[in-house]
Amino acid sequence: GRISGYPDGTFRPNQKITRAEAAKILNSVFERAVYEAGLDGVHADVKHFADLDKGAWYYYDMVEATNSHHFVRQDAQKVDENWKRVDK
């Protein structure tokens, strides 16, 4: 269940892995996840990249993977995080 393929249901094992795919896999392995609600209060401190589209399927995986931060789990039984502080 760590690797599920693309939102359209395809899986592309013969293609070179992208940074977005690597971030998705590593976040899954390390049980890390953040979404819009989990970033309340820290938006100004989150690193942004010119080539990172907020509408892309990998947006929150890249945010998770590229920002050092402190968090609490939204629910003890899930991996979704509420960020408390972004390290600079």
C-alpha positions as a Python dict, from the first residue, in 0.01 Angstrom:
ca = {
    (1, 'G'): (0, 0, 0),
    (2, 'R'): (300, 235, 7),
    (3, 'I'): (304, 284, -371),
    (4, 'S'): (-37, 331, -529),
    (5, 'G'): (32, 479, -871),
    (6, 'Y'): (-113, 790, -1027),
    (7, 'P'): (-453, 948, -961),
    (8, 'D'): (-572, 814, -1299),
    (9, 'G'): (-502, 457, -1183),
    (10, 'T'): (-190, 406, -1395),
    (11, 'F'): (143, 277, -1272),
    (12, 'R'): (462, 354, -1466),
    (13, 'P'): (743, 126, -1346),
    (14, 'N'): (960, 169, -1657),
    (15, 'Q'): (989, 547, -1631),
    (16, 'K'): (1261, 729, -1437),
    (17, 'I'): (1141, 835, -1093),
    (18, 'T'): (1067, 1205, -1043),
    (19, 'R'): (1133, 1410, -731),
    (20, 'A'): (756, 1423, -673),
    (21, 'E'): (728, 1044, -689),
    (22, 'A'): (1027, 1003, -456),
    (23, 'A'): (873, 1248, -208),
    (24, 'K'): (539, 1062, -220),
    (25, 'I'): (706, 726, -155),
    (26, 'L'): (932, 854, 125),
    (27, 'N'): (648, 1040, 297),
    (28, 'S'): (449, 717, 287),
    (29, 'V'): (737, 512, 430),
    (30, 'F'): (798, 764, 709),
    (31, 'E'): (423, 810, 769),
    (32, 'R'): (424, 1183, 704),
    (33, 'A'): (138, 1383, 551),
    (34, 'V'): (17, 1741, 556),
    (35, 'Y'): (-268, 1913, 377),
    (36, 'E'): (-408, 2267, 374),
    (37, 'A'): (-577, 2247, 715),
    (38, 'G'): (-257, 2122, 877),
    (39, 'L'): (-68, 2432, 765),
    (40, 'D'): (-294, 2685, 942),
    (41, 'G'): (-79, 2941, 1119),
    (42, 'V'): (249, 2855, 943),
    (43, 'H'): (178, 2943, 577),
    (44, 'A'): (416, 3242, 585),
    (45, 'D'): (706, 3022, 692),
    (46, 'V'): (657, 2741, 438),
    (47, 'K'): (916, 2731, 158),
    (48, 'H'): (764, 2780, -186),
    (49, 'F'): (913, 2688, -523),
    (50, 'A'): (848, 2862, -854),
    (51, 'D'): (793, 2529, -1031),
    (52, 'L'): (556, 2385, -771),
    (53, 'D'): (189, 2422, -870),
    (54, 'K'): (-52, 2416, -576),
    (55, 'G'): (-300, 2223, -792),
    (56, 'A'): (-56, 1940, -866),
    (57, 'W'): (-121, 1595, -716),
    (58, 'Y'): (222, 1605, -548),
    (59, 'Y'): (202, 1959, -401),
    (60, 'Y'): (156, 1862, -36),
    (61, 'D'): (406, 1577, -60),
    (62, 'M'): (668, 1826, -178),
    (63, 'V'): (576, 2072, 99),
    (64, 'E'): (607, 1790, 353),
    (65, 'A'): (941, 1672, 216),
    (66, 'T'): (1108, 2013, 178),
    (67, 'N'): (1022, 2186, 505),
    (68, 'S'): (1170, 2095, 842),
    (69, 'H'): (892, 2135, 1094),
    (70, 'H'): (738, 2041, 1427),
    (71, 'F'): (392, 1890, 1426),
    (72, 'V'): (124, 1699, 1609),
    (73, 'R'): (-99, 1434, 1453),
    (74, 'Q'): (-455, 1540, 1374),
    (75, 'D'): (-567, 1195, 1491),
    (76, 'A'): (-355, 940, 1675),
    (77, 'Q'): (-469, 669, 1432),
    (78, 'K'): (-375, 863, 1115),
    (79, 'V'): (-66, 1027, 967),
    (80, 'D'): (-213, 1370, 885),
    (81, 'E'): (-18, 1644, 1061),
    (82, 'N'): (-93, 1986, 1208),
    (83, 'W'): (226, 2189, 1180),
    (84, 'K'): (315, 2392, 1487),
    (85, 'R'): (639, 2548, 1361),
    (86, 'V'): (850, 2555, 1044),
    (87, 'D'): (1225, 2561, 1104),
    (88, 'K'): (1419, 2819, 908),
}
